Amino acid sequence: MSSKKVLIASMPWAQYYMASIQVATLKAFLQLNGVHAQGAHWFVNIAHILGFDTYSAIWSSDIEDGEVLYSYLLFPEMQSKILEDPSLMAKQEVSNVEDADQSNGKIKFRLSEDFFREFDQAHQRILDQYDWDDYVLVGFTLNFAQTTASLYMANEIKKRNPDCKIIIGGAEATGSLGGSLIKHFEQLDFACNGEGEKPLLNLSQAILRNASKEAIANTPGIISRGLDGEIRINPPDQLKSLGELQIPNMDDYFETLDQFEDVSRRRAQRHAHADFMRARLHQKRHDAIDPDQRQHEGATRKHNKQRGVETRLPDRFGNHLFHRRDLADWLIAIKLRHHASDRGG
């Protein structure tokens, strides 16, 4: 196994109380095939820094708010407009971080230049934990309004190691959407067209063996930028069976939780409450149906388990999953939210 590493990262606004299944699955698959892979659940770090109520409020009521927040760091020319954003301004009231200072790593959310300076510094401290000369490829999963956060972090990694390649994957990076992002944002080198396991593995192996640019560009399932600036979209390359996957490796998530007692405690409380409510609902339903129906459902579940039922779409991430004319243009429109007519539908 090479000493060089591949990192797969998940940014806000993923839910802090659950590991990123994308990161955990891809890491396990790469490791199975001899690639030194790591996972980074950086959304947990940011949930700790902002506080849980603030973190949840920023993305839960309006998914665009999370994208706008990171747009301040990504698009300097729009900072003055973002500081006046009424939706984000209203969310200052839910910030529950008391006595926030650098000694405890927390930041009280307020729409000000000071906050964004501290917010940027918090991300730099996360990146300081890595020796970026050791990494040849970093992947970001784009789901849950993670696009501007990932673009910002990709840019900061490139500053630390310009030779480190960046790939994006997920629902907002497939097909023409991924091609559009690569076209507009030079910190991105590749996107994954469809399911990521095989393309990411083949790309990682090609980079680790110093394959030619042409060979890398030919990798099935990879979207790339040619020397002429043209976007090349290779057809998807997916596993024939989910049975080829390993059990997701969530070690990095729980190691991150161990750093933050407050996140770990809140996660435990949330899961305990969810388990309690699930048990109550199950009991109510159990009491409401007759014994014959319960027996039939039990037999059906046993039959399905014995068959090893596997449900799967031929292509999980079709090109028309999002009906937006151009995702990058839509992102740029988000930062101009005062001009609502410019946003993609």
C-alpha positions in Angstrom: 0.0 0.0 0.0 1.4 3.4 -1.0 2.2 5.9 1.7 0.3 8.5 -0.2 -3.3 9.0 0.9 -6.8 9.6 -0.4 -9.2 11.6 1.7 -13.0 11.5 1.4 -14.8 14.4 3.1 -18.3 15.5 4.0 -19.0 19.1 4.8 -22.0 20.9 6.4 -24.9 20.6 6.2 -25.0 16.9 6.8 -26.8 15.9 10.0 -24.2 15.8 12.8 -25.8 12.9 14.6 -25.2 10.4 11.7 -22.1 9.3 10.0 -21.8 10.1 6.3 -22.7 6.8 4.7 -21.1 8.0 1.5 -17.7 8.6 3.2 -17.9 5.4 5.2 -18.8 3.2 2.2 -16.2 4.7 -0.2 -13.4 4.5 2.4 -14.2 0.8 3.1 -14.2 0.0 -0.6 -10.9 1.8 -1.3 -9.2 0.2 1.7 -10.5 -3.3 0.5 -8.6 -2.6 -2.8 -5.3 -1.5 -1.3 -5.7 2.3 -1.3 -4.7 4.2 1.9 -8.0 6.0 2.4 -9.3 8.2 5.2 -12.6 9.7 6.0 -13.3 13.2 7.2 -16.7 14.0 8.7 -16.0 17.7 9.0 -19.7 18.6 9.5 -19.3 17.3 13.0 -16.5 19.8 13.7 -18.7 22.7 12.5 -21.7 21.5 14.5 -19.5 21.7 17.6 -18.2 25.1 16.6 -21.6 26.7 15.9 -23.7 24.9 18.5 -26.4 22.4 17.6 -29.4 24.7 17.5 -27.6 27.2 15.3 -26.3 24.4 13.0 -29.7 22.9 12.6 -31.5 26.2 12.1 -29.2 27.4 9.4 -30.1 24.6 7.0 -33.4 23.1 8.2 -35.9 25.8 7.4 -34.3 27.1 4.2 -31.7 24.8 2.5 -30.3 27.8 0.6 -29.1 29.5 3.8 -26.3 27.1 4.4 -25.1 27.7 0.8 -25.3 31.4 1.3 -23.3 31.3 4.5 -20.3 29.6 2.8 -20.7 31.9 -0.2 -19.4 34.7 2.0 -16.1 32.8 2.2 -16.2 31.7 -1.4 -17.2 34.9 -3.2 -15.6 37.9 -1.6 -17.3 40.3 -4.0 -20.7 39.4 -2.5 -19.8 39.8 1.2 -21.6 43.1 1.7 -24.9 41.7 0.3 -24.6 38.5 2.4 -24.1 40.6 5.6 -27.6 42.0 4.9 -29.3 38.7 4.2 -32.6 38.8 6.1 -33.0 35.1 6.4 -29.6 34.6 7.9 -30.0 37.7 10.0 -33.1 36.1 11.6 -31.2 33.0 12.6 -28.8 34.9 14.8 -31.5 34.7 17.5 -31.1 30.9 17.9 -27.4 30.9 18.5 -26.9 29.1 21.8 -23.1 29.2 22.2 -22.3 31.0 25.4 -18.9 32.5 26.2 -17.6 31.5 22.8 -13.9 32.1 22.4 -11.0 30.4 20.7 -10.1 28.6 23.9 -13.1 26.3 23.7 -13.3 26.3 19.9 -16.8 27.7 19.7 -18.2 30.7 17.8 -21.4 32.6 18.5 -23.2 33.1 15.2 -23.8 36.6 14.2 -23.9 38.2 10.7 -20.7 40.2 10.9 -17.2 40.4 9.5 -15.8 39.2 12.8 -17.9 36.1 12.8 -16.8 35.1 9.2 -13.2 35.8 10.1 -13.4 33.5 13.1 -15.4 31.0 11.0 -12.7 30.9 8.4 -10.0 30.5 11.1 -11.9 27.5 12.5 -11.7 25.8 9.2 -8.0 26.5 8.9 -7.5 24.8 12.3 -9.3 21.8 10.9 -7.0 21.7 7.9 -3.9 22.3 10.2 -4.5 18.7 11.6 -3.3 17.2 8.2 0.0 17.1 6.4 -1.3 17.9 3.0 1.9 16.8 1.2 0.8 13.2 2.0 -2.5 13.5 0.0 -2.8 13.0 -3.7 -6.6 13.1 -4.0 -9.5 14.6 -1.9 -13.1 13.8 -2.6 -16.1 15.7 -1.5 -19.7 14.4 -1.4 -22.3 16.9 -2.5 -25.6 16.3 -0.8 -27.5 18.2 1.9 -26.6 21.7 0.6 -22.9 20.9 0.8 -21.8 22.5 -2.5 -20.5 25.9 -1.5 -18.9 24.5 1.7 -17.1 21.9 -0.3 -16.0 24.4 -2.9 -14.6 26.6 -0.2 -12.7 23.8 1.5 -11.4 22.5 -1.8 -10.0 26.0 -2.5 -8.2 26.1 0.9 -6.7 22.6 0.3 -5.4 23.7 -3.1 -3.6 26.6 -1.4 -1.8 24.2 0.9 -1.0 21.6 -1.8 -1.7 22.7 -5.4 -0.7 19.2 -6.7 -3.5 17.5 -4.6 -6.4 16.6 -7.0 -10.0 17.4 -6.0 -13.0 15.3 -7.0 -16.6 15.8 -6.2 -19.4 13.2 -6.2 -23.0 12.8 -5.3 -26.3 13.9 -6.6 -25.1 17.5 -7.4 -22.0 16.3 -9.3 -23.3 13.9 -11.8 -23.4 14.4 -15.6 -23.8 17.9 -16.9 -24.1 19.2 -13.3 -20.6 18.0 -12.4 -19.3 19.3 -15.7 -20.8 22.7 -15.0 -19.1 22.9 -11.6 -15.7 21.9 -13.0 -16.1 24.5 -15.8 -16.8 27.3 -13.3 -14.5 26.4 -10.4 -10.9 25.9 -11.1 -10.2 24.3 -7.7 -12.0 21.2 -9.0 -10.2 18.6 -11.1 -12.8 15.8 -11.4 -16.4 14.9 -10.8 -17.8 11.4 -10.5 -20.5 10.6 -13.0 -22.9 8.3 -11.1 -22.0 5.8 -8.4 -18.5 6.5 -7.0 -17.0 3.2 -5.9 -15.3 2.0 -9.2 -14.5 5.5 -10.6 -12.9 6.7 -7.4 -10.9 3.5 -7.0 -9.7 3.6 -10.6 -8.9 7.3 -10.4 -7.0 6.8 -7.1 -5.0 4.0 -8.5 -4.2 5.9 -11.7 -3.0 8.9 -9.7 -0.9 6.8 -7.3 0.9 5.1 -10.2 1.6 8.5 -11.9 -0.5 7.6 -15.0 -0.6 10.1 -17.8 -3.2 12.8 -18.0 -4.8 11.1 -21.0 -5.0 7.8 -19.1 -6.6 9.5 -16.1 -9.0 11.4 -18.4 -10.1 8.0 -19.9 -11.1 6.6 -16.5 -14.7 5.4 -16.8 -17.2 7.3 -14.7 -15.0 10.4 -14.4 -15.7 13.9 -15.6 -12.7 16.0 -16.3 -11.4 19.3 -17.8 -9.3 19.0 -21.0 -6.2 21.1 -21.8 -8.5 23.1 -24.1 -10.9 23.8 -21.3 -13.5 21.4 -22.8 -15.4 19.3 -20.3 -15.2 15.5 -20.9 -17.9 13.3 -19.4 -17.2 9.6 -19.4 -20.1 7.1 -19.0 -21.0 5.8 -15.5 -19.1 2.8 -14.3 -20.9 1.1 -11.4 -20.7 -2.2 -9.5 -22.7 -5.1 -10.8 -23.9 -6.0 -7.3 -24.0 -4.3 -3.9 -22.6 -7.5 -2.6 -19.2 -6.2 -3.8 -19.2 -3.6 -1.1 -17.7 -3.8 2.4 -19.4 -2.9 5.6 -19.1 0.9 5.8 -16.1 2.0 7.8 -17.3 4.7 10.3 -14.2 4.8 12.5 -13.3 8.4 11.5 -16.8 9.6 12.5 -16.6 8.1 16.0 -13.0 9.3 16.4 -14.3 12.8 15.6 -17.1 12.4 18.1 -14.6 11.5 20.8 -13.0 14.9 20.4 -16.3 16.7 21.2 -18.1 15.5 24.3 -21.0 17.8 23.6 -21.6 16.4 20.1 -21.4 12.9 21.4 -23.8 13.6 24.2 -26.3 15.3 22.0 -26.1 12.5 19.4 -26.8 9.9 22.2 -29.8 11.9 23.4 -31.2 12.2 20.0 -30.8 8.5 19.1 -32.3 7.5 22.5 -35.3 9.7 21.9 -35.7 8.3 18.3 -35.4 4.8 19.6 -38.0 5.5 22.3 -40.5 7.0 19.7 -39.9 4.2 17.2 -40.6 1.6 19.9 -43.8 3.4 20.9 -45.0 3.7 17.3 -44.2 0.0 16.7 -46.1 -1.0 19.8 -49.1 1.1 18.8 -49.2 -0.4 15.4 -48.6 -3.9 16.8 -51.6 -3.4 19.1 -53.8 -2.1 16.3 -53.6 -5.0 13.9 -55.1 -8.4 14.4 -52.9 -11.6 15.1 -53.4 -13.1 11.6 -52.0 -9.9 10.0 -49.0 -9.9 12.3 -48.3 -13.5 11.5 -48.5 -12.7 7.7 -46.1 -9.7 8.0 -43.7 -11.8 10.0 -43.6 -14.5 7.4 -43.1 -12.0 4.6 -40.2 -10.4 6.4 -38.6 -13.8 6.9 -39.1 -14.7 3.3 -37.5 -11.5 2.0 -34.6 -12.0 4.3 -34.0 -15.5 3.1 -34.1 -14.4 -0.5 -31.6 -11.6 0.1 -33.8 -9.1 -1.6 -31.7 -6.4 -3.3 -33.4 -3.3 -4.6 -31.4 -1.1 -6.9 -32.0 1.4 -9.7 -30.0 0.9 -12.9 -28.6 4.4 -12.4 -29.2 6.1 -9.1 -28.1 9.5 -10.2 -29.7 10.3 -13.6 -28.7 13.5 -15.4 -32.2 14.9 -14.9 -32.3 14.3 -11.1 -32.3 18.1 -10.7 -34.2 20.2 -13.2 -31.8 23.2 -13.1 -30.4 24.7 -16.3 -26.9 24.9 -14.9 -26.0 24.1 -11.3 -23.0 26.5 -11.1 -25.1 29.3 -12.4 -27.7 28.4 -9.8 -25.1 28.6 -7.1 -24.0 32.0 -8.2 -27.6 33.0 -8.2 -27.9 31.9 -4.5 -25.4 34.6 -3.5 -27.6 37.1 -5.3 -30.7 36.0 -3.5 -32.0 39.5 -3.4 -32.5 39.0 -7.2 -34.9 36.0 -6.8 -35.8 36.0 -10.5 -32.2 35.0 -11.3 -32.3 31.7 -9.4 -32.8 28.4 -11.2 -36.0 26.5 -10.7 
